Amino acid sequence: MHSAITRRSGDDRTPPSGRMPGISALPTPARWWVLAAACLLVAALLPFLWWHTGADLKVYRLGGATVLDDPATLYTASPPHMSLPFTYPVFGAVVMIPAAALPWPIAYAVSIAISFGALLLIWRLCLGRIHPSILLTAAVLSLLLDPVRETLSFGQINLVLCALVLFDLLSVDRSRRGILIGIAAGIKLTPVVFFGLLLVTRQWRALATATVSFLGTVAIGFVVAPRTALDYWTRILPDSERIGALAYAGNQSWNGLLTRLTGDPAGGGPFWYGLVGVTIAAGLWATRLLWNQGERLAAVAVCSLIGLLCSPVSWNHHWVWVIPLGVALCRSFAGRARYLVAAAWFVVFALAPIWWPPRRDDRELGWSFLDHLAGDSYLWLAVGAAVTVVVAVRRRETRQLQPSAEAA
């Protein structure tokens, strides 16, 4: 008895191999915290690998400063040594006034911190209640995704807008839903696509709230700079050439794809309009189906694709919606397949094959078939994910109806 007790006590202190316990010997929560700490250490080194150095944030800060000093130059001014004009509504420039007031290093650091906070919220809304260490690990690892790292590198606001929309649609009480969507659309017009979700799911009150909220941002723009706001809505907005070259590999939209395929730098032409119409119709149908089946995260993710695919220009950093879309896709599978799909999905967006073919200076116009396969991969992956999610929900719906039919 004594020897057995001694042996058991020894086993508790030291493994049979004689090695000290490693991370695998720690309790599960502690293991996640160790992994999260390691990920944070790696993440702290990432800024040294970025090369955009907050280019878009510099434009935002200039917009905030210009709307105070000389609103008439809001859409003509550019930061020093850059040819990037401000392209958002006047309200977007008003929101950027605090960034303009901060010294550049602090403004850039605050931008990254806010975006990372939004990233944490996005994962929290996608995964539900999970251990904080797992949430932190997921957020840090997703910094490796091309749209996420580009958003932080440019000092963009895509993660913030994504978090606002997800929070509004998934967490806000139905009676107050729509305010954040309207504000997000007032900052950058792309979230207007979620008005379509509210429409097809017959959330009339939320749709009205979002509309009033959006119109409020437009009104603020006219109060602050009436002539500049009028110029934006009548002349600046329709001018897609201000945004950048349509053929550039970073433009992951139908228009970008068709521009590269046809070799016409002017855009996709009439065929693009037809493809946009089909995408809107199919996307809204799928959005309504998924929402009514209780797959609300999937519905929001699929609705986001309407904007990404149909916009004249959807830069790769706009594609932060691959996070909720990827989570929705993984939920369509069970068992080990779910984890394999998750790994494949996020690894592809970390490797970013859109940058593999030749690019810049319209070299995209001469792409081969394989170049298009890689260079337009965000489009193919998004459409494939949306179809997979819808098919999985339809199959589940059919299985649920079969017992009722047999009983009848």
SULFEN-V120585 format. One record per residue. RES is the residue in one letter. PHI is phi in whole degrees, -180 to 180 (* if undefined). D_FIRST is the distance of its C-alpha to the first C-alpha in Angstrom with 1 decimal. Layout:
BEGIN
res->RES phi->PHI d_first->D_FIRST
res->RES phi->PHI d_first->D_FIRST
END
This chain:
BEGIN
res->M phi->* d_first->0.0
res->H phi->-63 d_first->3.8
res->S phi->-65 d_first->5.5
res->A phi->-67 d_first->5.1
res->I phi->-65 d_first->6.2
res->T phi->-62 d_first->8.6
res->R phi->-65 d_first->9.8
res->R phi->-66 d_first->10.6
res->S phi->-62 d_first->12.3
res->G phi->-65 d_first->14.2
res->D phi->-63 d_first->15.3
res->D phi->-67 d_first->16.6
res->R phi->-86 d_first->18.7
res->T phi->-138 d_first->20.0
res->P phi->-63 d_first->20.8
res->P phi->-56 d_first->19.8
res->S phi->-73 d_first->23.5
res->G phi->88 d_first->23.3
res->R phi->-86 d_first->26.2
res->M phi->-72 d_first->26.4
res->P phi->-60 d_first->26.6
res->G phi->-102 d_first->30.2
res->I phi->-64 d_first->32.2
res->S phi->-68 d_first->30.4
res->A phi->-87 d_first->27.2
res->L phi->-77 d_first->29.2
res->P phi->-59 d_first->29.5
res->T phi->-53 d_first->32.6
res->P phi->-59 d_first->35.0
res->A phi->-65 d_first->34.2
res->R phi->-60 d_first->34.9
res->W phi->-67 d_first->38.2
res->W phi->-67 d_first->39.1
res->V phi->-63 d_first->38.4
res->L phi->-64 d_first->40.6
res->A phi->-63 d_first->43.2
res->A phi->-64 d_first->43.4
res->A phi->-63 d_first->43.8
res->C phi->-65 d_first->46.6
res->L phi->-63 d_first->48.3
res->L phi->-63 d_first->48.4
res->V phi->-65 d_first->50.1
res->A phi->-62 d_first->52.4
res->A phi->-65 d_first->53.5
res->L phi->-90 d_first->54.9
res->L phi->-60 d_first->56.8
res->P phi->-55 d_first->59.9
res->F phi->-74 d_first->60.6
res->L phi->-97 d_first->61.0
res->W phi->-80 d_first->63.4
res->W phi->-123 d_first->67.1
res->H phi->-80 d_first->68.9
res->T phi->48 d_first->68.3
res->G phi->67 d_first->68.9
res->A phi->-58 d_first->72.3
res->D phi->-71 d_first->72.5
res->L phi->-64 d_first->71.3
res->K phi->-63 d_first->74.3
res->V phi->-68 d_first->76.5
res->Y phi->-59 d_first->74.9
res->R phi->-63 d_first->75.4
res->L phi->-64 d_first->79.0
res->G phi->-62 d_first->79.5
res->G phi->-64 d_first->78.2
res->A phi->-71 d_first->80.5
res->T phi->-68 d_first->83.5
res->V phi->-66 d_first->83.4
res->L phi->-88 d_first->83.8
res->D phi->-88 d_first->86.4
res->D phi->-154 d_first->88.5
res->P phi->-56 d_first->87.4
res->A phi->-64 d_first->90.3
res->T phi->-100 d_first->88.5
res->L phi->-56 d_first->85.1
res->Y phi->-100 d_first->85.6
res->T phi->-118 d_first->87.5
res->A phi->-78 d_first->85.5
res->S phi->-139 d_first->82.8
res->P phi->-63 d_first->80.5
res->P phi->-56 d_first->81.7
res->H phi->64 d_first->81.5
res->M phi->-136 d_first->80.3
res->S phi->-116 d_first->82.2
res->L phi->-107 d_first->79.9
res->P phi->-84 d_first->81.7
res->F phi->-74 d_first->80.2
res->T phi->-123 d_first->80.0
res->Y phi->-97 d_first->78.5
res->P phi->-60 d_first->80.3
res->V phi->-58 d_first->81.5
res->F phi->-59 d_first->78.7
res->G phi->-61 d_first->76.3
res->A phi->-70 d_first->78.0
res->V phi->-62 d_first->77.9
res->V phi->-62 d_first->74.1
res->M phi->-87 d_first->74.0
res->I phi->-58 d_first->75.9
res->P phi->-59 d_first->72.7
res->A phi->-65 d_first->71.7
res->A phi->-69 d_first->75.2
res->A phi->-79 d_first->74.8
res->L phi->-88 d_first->71.7
res->P phi->-60 d_first->71.8
res->W phi->-55 d_first->71.0
res->P phi->-60 d_first->67.6
res->I phi->-70 d_first->66.4
res->A phi->-60 d_first->67.9
res->Y phi->-67 d_first->66.2
res->A phi->-65 d_first->62.8
res->V phi->-65 d_first->63.3
res->S phi->-59 d_first->64.3
res->I phi->-66 d_first->61.1
res->A phi->-64 d_first->59.0
res->I phi->-65 d_first->60.7
res->S phi->-65 d_first->60.5
res->F phi->-68 d_first->56.7
res->G phi->-62 d_first->56.4
res->A phi->-63 d_first->58.4
res->L phi->-63 d_first->56.1
res->L phi->-61 d_first->53.0
res->L phi->-66 d_first->54.9
res->I phi->-60 d_first->55.9
res->W phi->-66 d_first->52.4
res->R phi->-63 d_first->51.3
res->L phi->-72 d_first->54.1
res->C phi->-78 d_first->53.3
res->L phi->-101 d_first->49.5
res->G phi->80 d_first->49.3
res->R phi->-78 d_first->46.4
res->I phi->-132 d_first->43.9
res->H phi->-62 d_first->41.5
res->P phi->-55 d_first->43.8
res->S phi->-67 d_first->42.1
res->I phi->-68 d_first->42.9
res->L phi->-60 d_first->46.4
res->L phi->-65 d_first->46.9
res->T phi->-63 d_first->45.7
res->A phi->-61 d_first->48.1
res->A phi->-65 d_first->50.9
res->V phi->-67 d_first->50.4
res->L phi->-63 d_first->50.1
res->S phi->-74 d_first->53.3
res->L phi->-64 d_first->55.2
res->L phi->-79 d_first->55.3
res->L phi->-68 d_first->57.4
res->D phi->-53 d_first->61.1
res->P phi->-62 d_first->62.6
res->V phi->-74 d_first->60.1
res->R phi->-65 d_first->60.4
res->E phi->-70 d_first->64.2
res->T phi->-61 d_first->64.4
res->L phi->-69 d_first->62.7
res->S phi->-65 d_first->64.6
res->F phi->-77 d_first->67.9
res->G phi->75 d_first->67.1
res->Q phi->-79 d_first->67.8
res->I phi->-115 d_first->67.0
res->N phi->-61 d_first->65.8
res->L phi->-66 d_first->62.2
res->V phi->-66 d_first->63.5
res->L phi->-65 d_first->65.9
res->C phi->-61 d_first->63.2
res->A phi->-65 d_first->60.9
res->L phi->-60 d_first->63.8
res->V phi->-67 d_first->64.7
res->L phi->-61 d_first->61.2
res->F phi->-63 d_first->60.5
res->D phi->-63 d_first->63.8
res->L phi->-88 d_first->63.2
res->L phi->-110 d_first->59.5
res->S phi->-123 d_first->58.7
res->V phi->-71 d_first->61.9
res->D phi->-58 d_first->62.9
res->R phi->-53 d_first->65.6
res->S phi->-69 d_first->68.2
res->R phi->-113 d_first->68.0
res->R phi->-68 d_first->67.4
res->G phi->117 d_first->69.9
res->I phi->-61 d_first->70.5
res->L phi->-69 d_first->68.3
res->I phi->-63 d_first->69.6
res->G phi->-63 d_first->73.1
res->I phi->-67 d_first->72.3
res->A phi->-59 d_first->70.6
res->A phi->-68 d_first->73.7
res->G phi->-71 d_first->75.9
res->I phi->-78 d_first->74.1
res->K phi->-145 d_first->74.1
res->L phi->-63 d_first->75.8
res->T phi->-56 d_first->73.3
res->P phi->-66 d_first->71.2
res->V phi->-57 d_first->74.3
res->V phi->-58 d_first->72.9
res->F phi->-78 d_first->70.5
res->F phi->-62 d_first->73.4
res->G phi->-64 d_first->73.7
res->L phi->-62 d_first->70.2
res->L phi->-63 d_first->71.2
res->L phi->-69 d_first->74.4
res->V phi->-73 d_first->73.1
res->T phi->-95 d_first->70.3
res->R phi->58 d_first->72.9
res->Q phi->-93 d_first->71.4
res->W phi->-63 d_first->74.8
res->R phi->-65 d_first->73.9
res->A phi->-66 d_first->71.6
res->L phi->-64 d_first->74.3
res->A phi->-65 d_first->76.8
res->T phi->-63 d_first->74.5
res->A phi->-63 d_first->73.9
res->T phi->-65 d_first->77.6
res->V phi->-63 d_first->78.5
res->S phi->-62 d_first->75.9
res->F phi->-64 d_first->77.1
res->L phi->-63 d_first->80.8
res->G phi->-63 d_first->79.8
res->T phi->-67 d_first->78.7
res->V phi->-64 d_first->81.9
res->A phi->-62 d_first->83.9
res->I phi->-60 d_first->82.2
res->G phi->-61 d_first->83.3
res->F phi->-70 d_first->86.9
res->V phi->-68 d_first->86.8
res->V phi->-72 d_first->85.5
res->A phi->-148 d_first->87.7
res->P phi->-57 d_first->90.1
res->R phi->-67 d_first->92.0
res->T phi->-66 d_first->88.9
res->A phi->-64 d_first->87.0
res->L phi->-63 d_first->90.0
res->D phi->-62 d_first->90.2
res->Y phi->-63 d_first->86.6
res->W phi->-74 d_first->86.9
res->T phi->-105 d_first->90.2
res->R phi->-125 d_first->90.2
res->I phi->-72 d_first->86.8
res->L phi->-57 d_first->84.5
res->P phi->-72 d_first->86.3
res->D phi->-88 d_first->86.4
res->S phi->-74 d_first->83.4
res->E phi->-67 d_first->84.6
res->R phi->-68 d_first->83.5
res->I phi->-80 d_first->79.9
res->G phi->144 d_first->79.9
res->A phi->-68 d_first->80.7
res->L phi->-66 d_first->79.9
res->A phi->-79 d_first->79.2
res->Y phi->-57 d_first->76.5
res->A phi->-57 d_first->73.1
res->G phi->-69 d_first->71.4
res->N phi->-85 d_first->73.5
res->Q phi->-98 d_first->71.2
res->S phi->-134 d_first->73.6
res->W phi->-59 d_first->75.8
res->N phi->-64 d_first->78.7
res->G phi->-64 d_first->77.1
res->L phi->-60 d_first->76.2
res->L phi->-68 d_first->79.8
res->T phi->-62 d_first->81.3
res->R phi->-70 d_first->79.4
res->L phi->-71 d_first->80.2
res->T phi->-82 d_first->83.9
res->G phi->78 d_first->84.5
res->D phi->-98 d_first->86.4
res->P phi->-63 d_first->85.4
res->A phi->-78 d_first->86.9
res->G phi->125 d_first->84.1
res->G phi->-78 d_first->83.4
res->G phi->72 d_first->86.7
res->P phi->-58 d_first->87.4
res->F phi->-62 d_first->84.5
res->W phi->-63 d_first->82.1
res->Y phi->-61 d_first->83.6
res->G phi->-65 d_first->83.0
res->L phi->-66 d_first->79.4
res->V phi->-63 d_first->78.8
res->G phi->-61 d_first->80.2
res->V phi->-64 d_first->77.9
res->T phi->-64 d_first->74.9
res->I phi->-63 d_first->75.6
res->A phi->-63 d_first->76.2
res->A phi->-67 d_first->73.1
res->G phi->-66 d_first->70.9
res->L phi->-70 d_first->72.0
res->W phi->-62 d_first->71.5
res->A phi->-65 d_first->68.0
res->T phi->-60 d_first->67.3
res->R phi->-65 d_first->68.4
res->L phi->-59 d_first->66.5
res->L phi->-65 d_first->63.2
res->W phi->-63 d_first->63.7
res->N phi->-69 d_first->64.5
res->Q phi->-89 d_first->61.5
res->G phi->86 d_first->59.2
res->E phi->-91 d_first->58.6
res->R phi->-73 d_first->60.0
res->L phi->-62 d_first->58.4
res->A phi->-63 d_first->59.8
res->A phi->-62 d_first->63.2
res->V phi->-66 d_first->63.5
res->A phi->-64 d_first->62.4
res->V phi->-67 d_first->65.0
res->C phi->-62 d_first->67.6
res->S phi->-62 d_first->67.1
res->L phi->-66 d_first->67.9
res->I phi->-58 d_first->71.4
res->G phi->-67 d_first->72.1
res->L phi->-65 d_first->70.6
res->L phi->-76 d_first->72.4
res->C phi->-93 d_first->75.7
res->S phi->-64 d_first->76.3
res->P phi->-56 d_first->78.9
res->V phi->-136 d_first->76.3
res->S phi->-127 d_first->72.5
res->W phi->-65 d_first->71.1
res->N phi->-58 d_first->67.7
res->H phi->-74 d_first->66.3
res->H phi->-71 d_first->67.5
res->W phi->-83 d_first->64.8
res->V phi->-64 d_first->61.9
res->W phi->-68 d_first->61.9
res->V phi->-66 d_first->59.9
res->I phi->-70 d_first->56.8
res->P phi->-63 d_first->57.4
res->L phi->-66 d_first->58.9
res->G phi->-65 d_first->56.0
res->V phi->-64 d_first->53.5
res->A phi->-63 d_first->55.8
res->L phi->-63 d_first->56.0
res->C phi->-63 d_first->52.2
res->R phi->-69 d_first->51.9
res->S phi->-79 d_first->54.1
res->F phi->-116 d_first->51.4
res->A phi->-127 d_first->48.0
res->G phi->64 d_first->44.6
res->R phi->-65 d_first->44.5
res->A phi->-59 d_first->48.3
res->R phi->-61 d_first->48.4
res->Y phi->-74 d_first->46.5
res->L phi->-66 d_first->48.6
res->V phi->-65 d_first->51.8
res->A phi->-60 d_first->50.7
res->A phi->-63 d_first->50.0
res->A phi->-63 d_first->53.3
res->W phi->-61 d_first->55.3
res->F phi->-77 d_first->54.2
res->V phi->-67 d_first->54.2
res->V phi->-61 d_first->57.8
res->F phi->-74 d_first->58.9
res->A phi->-78 d_first->57.1
res->L phi->-75 d_first->58.9
res->A phi->53 d_first->62.2
res->P phi->-64 d_first->64.2
res->I phi->-63 d_first->67.3
res->W phi->-93 d_first->67.8
res->W phi->-73 d_first->67.6
res->P phi->-71 d_first->71.2
res->P phi->-59 d_first->74.2
res->R phi->-146 d_first->75.1
res->R phi->76 d_first->77.5
res->D phi->55 d_first->81.3
res->D phi->62 d_first->81.5
res->R phi->-67 d_first->79.8
res->E phi->-64 d_first->77.9
res->L phi->-70 d_first->81.2
res->G phi->-109 d_first->80.9
res->W phi->-63 d_first->77.3
res->S phi->-86 d_first->76.6
res->F phi->-60 d_first->74.7
res->L phi->-66 d_first->71.3
res->D phi->-62 d_first->72.2
res->H phi->-66 d_first->72.7
res->L phi->-60 d_first->69.5
res->A phi->-84 d_first->67.5
res->G phi->-71 d_first->69.9
res->D phi->-111 d_first->70.1
res->S phi->-64 d_first->66.5
res->Y phi->-62 d_first->65.7
res->L phi->-66 d_first->68.3
res->W phi->-62 d_first->67.0
res->L phi->-64 d_first->63.4
res->A phi->-65 d_first->64.5
res->V phi->-64 d_first->66.6
res->G phi->-61 d_first->63.9
res->A phi->-66 d_first->61.3
res->A phi->-62 d_first->63.6
res->V phi->-63 d_first->64.5
res->T phi->-61 d_first->60.9
res->V phi->-64 d_first->59.9
res->V phi->-65 d_first->62.9
res->V phi->-62 d_first->62.4
res->A phi->-62 d_first->58.7
res->V phi->-69 d_first->59.8
res->R phi->-64 d_first->62.6
res->R phi->-64 d_first->60.3
res->R phi->-64 d_first->58.0
res->E phi->-63 d_first->61.0
res->T phi->-65 d_first->62.2
res->R phi->-63 d_first->58.9
res->Q phi->-71 d_first->59.0
res->L phi->-80 d_first->62.5
res->Q phi->-61 d_first->61.9
res->P phi->-60 d_first->60.0
res->S phi->-65 d_first->62.8
res->A phi->-67 d_first->65.5
res->E phi->-67 d_first->63.8
res->A phi->-66 d_first->63.4
res->A phi->-72 d_first->67.1
END
